[in-house]
Each structure stands twice: as structure tokens, then as C-alpha cells.
């Protein structure tokens, strides 16, 4: 199994230790790219796709681990868009 497929499988299991870096890597693999929001964006991050809905969420801080609700939101959106 490739590294990316392992990452997708891990994400679908909704682990408690899924990091922001893993999520950005996963989204880039699925065809998303991050949009820079400028000075007033704060911790909000937005990822766009050519044919799917945008993914918008807050970058976790000070830790790099995503909250469970953020994983669920992204997972639901990717399933609705039939990307996963």
C-alpha cells in the first residue's frame, strides 16, 4: 500500500493524533490547494478544489493535532463530494 493510501486509510479511521501537516498533505494529494487569506485571516485556512466544495477550518494551535470535530467535518465533506 502506498504512503498516500495509508494516509487516507488512517484519516478515515478518525485517529485522535491526526496532525495538521498530515491533513494538508492529504488534501493536496486529493487535488486541493491552500489559499492565502492575507493579514486578517488569523488561524483560518481555506483549501480549494477545481470541482469540489472548499474546505475551511482553523489551524490548530499551539499543538499541531486536529480536533475530532474538524476531522469529522472534513471527512463528511470529502464523502459528500465523492472524493473519498
C-alpha positions in Angstrom: 0.0 0.0 0.0 1.4 3.4 -0.9 2.1 6.1 1.6 -0.8 8.2 0.4 -3.3 5.3 0.6 -2.1 4.6 4.1 -2.7 8.3 5.0 -6.2 8.2 3.6 -7.0 5.0 5.5 -5.6 6.5 8.7 -7.8 9.6 8.2 -10.9 7.6 7.6 -10.3 5.9 11.0 -10.6 9.3 12.7 -7.5 9.0 14.9 -7.0 11.3 17.9 -3.5 12.2 16.9 -4.0 13.3 13.2 -1.9 16.3 12.6 -2.4 19.5 10.6 0.6 18.5 8.4 -1.0 15.2 7.6 -4.2 16.9 6.7 -2.6 19.4 4.3 -0.6 16.6 2.7 -3.8 14.5 2.3 -5.8 17.5 0.8 -3.0 18.3 -1.6 -2.9 14.7 -2.7 -6.7 14.8 -3.4 -6.4 17.9 -5.6 -6.8 20.8 -3.1 -4.6 23.8 -2.7 -4.4 26.3 0.1 -5.5 29.9 -0.4 -3.6 32.6 1.5 -6.2 34.8 3.2 -3.9 37.8 3.9 -3.2 39.7 7.1 -6.7 39.3 8.7 -7.0 35.6 8.1 -5.6 34.6 11.5 -5.7 30.8 12.0 -8.5 30.3 9.4 -7.3 28.2 6.5 -9.1 27.6 3.2 -8.5 24.8 0.7 -10.0 25.0 -2.8 -10.6 22.3 -5.4 -11.4 22.7 -9.1 -14.6 20.7 -9.0 -15.5 20.3 -5.3 -16.6 22.4 -2.3 -14.0 24.3 -0.4 -12.6 23.1 2.9 -12.5 25.8 5.5 -11.2 25.2 9.0 -9.0 26.7 11.8 -5.4 25.6 12.0 -4.9 24.1 15.5 -2.5 25.9 17.9 -0.4 25.7 20.0 -0.5 21.9 19.3 -0.5 20.6 15.8 -3.2 17.9 16.4 -6.7 18.3 14.9 -9.8 18.2 17.0 -12.2 15.4 16.4 -15.0 17.7 15.1 -12.6 19.1 12.4 -11.7 15.6 11.2 -15.4 14.7 11.1 -16.3 17.9 9.1 -13.6 17.3 6.5 -14.4 13.6 6.2 -18.1 14.3 5.7 -17.4 17.0 3.1 -15.0 14.7 1.2 -17.5 11.9 1.2 -20.4 14.2 0.1 -18.2 15.4 -2.8 -17.4 11.7 -3.6 -13.7 12.3 -3.3 -13.4 9.6 -0.7 
